[in-house]
Amino acid sequence: MWAMLADPLMLGTIVTNDEVIAIDQDPLGRQARRVRNEDDMEMWARPLEDGAVAGAFLNRGESEADPTATSRPP
């Protein structure tokens, strides 16, 4: 979620994940917004400079979840 919100990254294992760093440092600099909220599951989306969209699921529940997403045509 740090990368999705365009916040400075905290050190740890994330430092070696180039994809997460690229999302966090995307030149467009827009924060993610919650696009879906159902029960204990949230879906967040963040536009990127190249026109792509980064997505993240946030499970606020106590049990494991297996979320899925599909892209919409432009």
Backbone bond lengths (Angstrom), bond angles and torsions (degrees), N, CA, C in turn:
res aa  C-N    CA-C-N  psi(-1)  N-CA   C-N-CA  omega(-1)  CA-C   N-CA-C  phi
1 M - - - 1.447 - - 1.524 111.07 -
2 W 1.341 117.48 -27.34 1.467 118.28 177.60 1.519 110.49 -58.24
3 A 1.318 116.92 -45.85 1.459 120.40 -178.79 1.526 111.20 -66.78
4 M 1.313 117.69 -37.96 1.458 121.68 -179.32 1.525 111.45 -64.79
5 L 1.323 116.62 -31.84 1.459 120.55 -178.42 1.527 112.95 -93.33
6 A 1.337 116.29 6.42 1.466 122.42 177.20 1.522 112.04 59.49
7 D 1.319 116.65 31.68 1.458 122.35 176.96 1.520 109.60 -88.52
8 P 1.326 116.63 160.79 1.465 118.39 173.98 1.527 109.57 -59.83
9 L 1.322 116.19 139.71 1.458 120.40 -178.07 1.521 111.51 -77.29
10 M 1.322 115.53 141.61 1.455 120.95 173.59 1.523 107.48 -85.14
11 L 1.324 116.80 144.92 1.456 119.96 -179.67 1.517 111.29 -70.93
12 G 1.287 115.76 156.76 1.455 122.59 -179.06 1.515 108.30 146.19
13 T 1.311 117.38 -151.40 1.463 120.21 -178.38 1.521 112.12 -66.08
14 I 1.326 117.48 -19.80 1.461 120.58 -179.39 1.533 111.57 -64.30
15 V 1.337 117.67 -24.57 1.456 121.90 -177.48 1.526 111.49 -60.70
16 T 1.295 118.10 -27.88 1.465 121.09 -178.33 1.519 113.08 -95.53
17 N 1.318 118.36 3.83 1.458 121.13 -179.39 1.532 109.05 -99.66
18 D 1.329 115.74 96.49 1.460 121.40 -175.86 1.529 113.16 -60.38
19 E 1.331 118.20 -34.23 1.464 120.97 -179.01 1.526 111.51 -68.01
20 V 1.324 117.42 -41.31 1.462 120.78 178.26 1.530 109.84 -66.89
21 I 1.318 116.62 -41.77 1.463 120.32 178.48 1.530 110.40 -62.14
22 A 1.334 117.70 -40.86 1.463 121.32 179.43 1.531 111.17 -62.53
23 I 1.316 117.36 -39.84 1.466 120.19 177.33 1.524 109.86 -65.55
24 D 1.320 117.00 -46.41 1.454 121.03 -178.85 1.529 111.77 -60.64
25 Q 1.316 117.05 -38.40 1.462 121.27 -174.29 1.531 113.03 -101.26
26 D 1.320 117.77 17.45 1.462 120.68 179.69 1.531 109.69 -56.48
27 P 1.341 117.56 132.17 1.465 121.10 -175.62 1.531 114.90 -59.80
28 L 1.335 118.47 -25.75 1.466 119.69 179.34 1.530 110.65 -62.68
29 G 1.327 116.69 -34.26 1.462 121.01 173.45 1.517 116.02 69.54
30 R 1.324 118.30 18.33 1.467 120.63 179.89 1.516 110.31 -86.55
31 Q 1.315 116.59 140.67 1.460 121.32 176.66 1.521 110.51 -79.15
32 A 1.323 114.80 157.04 1.463 120.30 174.47 1.523 109.18 -72.52
33 R 1.312 114.70 159.30 1.476 119.79 172.50 1.518 107.50 -133.50
34 R 1.302 115.11 152.09 1.467 119.38 178.99 1.522 107.94 -74.06
35 V 1.323 116.37 124.09 1.456 121.20 -178.10 1.529 112.19 -108.04
36 R 1.324 116.84 -12.83 1.467 120.67 177.85 1.516 108.94 -153.83
37 N 1.326 115.15 140.91 1.460 121.70 178.95 1.522 107.59 -142.56
38 E 1.325 116.34 103.12 1.461 121.31 -179.06 1.517 109.44 -128.45
39 D 1.310 116.41 118.54 1.460 122.19 -178.94 1.535 109.17 54.73
40 D 1.317 117.72 -120.04 1.464 121.23 -178.51 1.528 113.12 -97.43
41 M 1.332 118.10 7.21 1.466 121.60 -175.51 1.535 110.25 -112.59
42 E 1.333 115.14 130.56 1.459 121.43 175.39 1.521 109.16 -117.88
43 M 1.324 116.67 145.87 1.462 122.98 173.61 1.516 106.92 -117.41
44 W 1.336 115.50 128.16 1.454 122.30 179.05 1.520 108.86 -116.36
45 A 1.344 117.51 145.28 1.458 122.12 179.64 1.524 109.43 -135.35
46 R 1.335 114.41 143.92 1.462 120.95 -179.46 1.521 109.12 -135.99
47 P 1.350 117.99 122.44 1.464 119.69 177.04 1.519 110.60 -71.54
48 L 1.327 115.50 144.37 1.457 121.81 178.69 1.526 110.06 -114.71
49 E 1.316 116.41 160.00 1.462 121.65 -174.58 1.525 113.35 -57.39
50 D 1.328 118.32 -34.99 1.470 120.76 -177.04 1.526 113.43 -82.17
51 G 1.328 117.91 6.68 1.463 121.99 179.53 1.517 113.56 94.59
52 A 1.322 117.17 -10.55 1.468 120.83 177.10 1.532 109.08 -74.68
53 V 1.317 115.01 168.33 1.457 121.50 177.30 1.522 108.23 -128.44
54 A 1.322 116.82 127.55 1.464 121.70 174.24 1.522 107.57 -88.45
55 G 1.321 116.10 139.84 1.459 120.53 -179.59 1.509 111.24 -127.56
56 A 1.318 115.59 151.52 1.464 121.17 177.94 1.520 109.21 -146.28
57 F 1.327 115.22 140.73 1.457 121.17 172.92 1.521 108.22 -101.07
58 L 1.312 115.91 141.84 1.457 121.60 176.21 1.526 107.51 -125.28
59 N 1.329 115.53 113.92 1.457 121.50 -179.66 1.522 108.39 -95.11
60 R 1.315 116.93 110.90 1.461 121.61 179.68 1.530 111.70 -93.50
61 G 1.305 116.27 1.55 1.460 120.91 -178.96 1.518 112.42 -84.01
62 E 1.310 114.24 173.31 1.460 121.06 179.61 1.523 112.87 -89.67
63 S 1.330 117.07 -15.96 1.457 119.54 -178.77 1.529 110.35 -107.79
64 E 1.325 114.98 158.78 1.459 121.72 179.61 1.522 109.66 -65.73
65 A 1.322 116.22 145.56 1.464 121.81 178.81 1.519 109.14 -128.61
66 D 1.320 116.59 158.28 1.462 122.52 178.73 1.533 108.37 -129.14
67 P 1.334 117.32 74.99 1.466 119.87 -176.00 1.527 111.85 -74.94
68 T 1.316 115.59 156.79 1.464 121.45 175.03 1.527 108.52 -135.66
69 A 1.308 115.51 157.11 1.460 120.44 177.69 1.514 108.39 -141.98
70 T 1.305 116.04 152.02 1.450 121.93 173.71 1.523 107.79 -126.01
71 S 1.309 116.15 151.51 1.463 119.06 179.08 1.520 109.73 -88.17
72 R 1.306 114.29 152.15 1.464 120.54 175.69 1.517 108.31 -97.25
73 P 1.323 118.01 145.88 1.465 118.87 176.60 1.528 109.78 -64.63
74 P 1.347 117.36 150.38 1.474 120.60 -179.88 1.504 112.42 -63.25
